[in-house]
Amino acid sequence: MISEKLKKGYLLIAEPTIIGDLSFNRSVILLADHNKEGSVGFIINKPLKYTIHDLIPDIDASFKIYNGGPVEQDNLYFIHNIPELIPNSIEISNGIYWGGDFESTKQLINTGAVSKDNIRFFLGYTGWDENQLESETESNSWIITANTYENKIIGKSATHFWKEQIIELGGDYIIWSNAPENPYLN
């Protein structure tokens, strides 16, 4: 059953057939929470043109900001792998944590105690109401996989991440790995 496969910490890989959807075409989403009321995730492979310094000038770092999803895009969220340094973090799984004390986080970044391999920032998130994600997976919008990168996924390059995941799936998916982003423009 699909709902049993959906677990926080797992990855949702957009099926190659999701075309024309600006948010989700070729997306890889880290599922940050999944329960009977709904699900929350962050698109981890869609960097924006902004850095953390662009959005919060008192942070002296050039960490990229990612499009976390279409919900609440005026809010900043972050995941990290350093709960011992950032108080009040919530564990997602496999050593990946969500949020925490932002003032402490700013200070850690400004002192160089945190690198881009430790933290990733998002504008917005991806959210699903009760049973919505199950419905989307049943209609083959998403491929569900375990996060084999565990907490190292935070420092993983986003550039070809969707393509790498599709190649790992093998079989019929390999043909999609070299297809243009919009096959209708081919």
Buried (B, 14 or more C-beta within 10 A) or exposed (E): EEEEEBEBBBBBBBBBEBBEEEBBBBBBBBBBBBEEEBBBBBBBBBBBEBBBBEEBEEBEBEBBBBBBBBEEBEEBBBBBBBBEBBEEBEEBBBBBBBBBBEEEBBBBBEEEEBEBBBBBBBBBBBBBEEBEBBEBBEEEBBBBBEBEBBBBBBBBEBEEBBBBBBBEBEEEBEEBBEEEEEEEEE
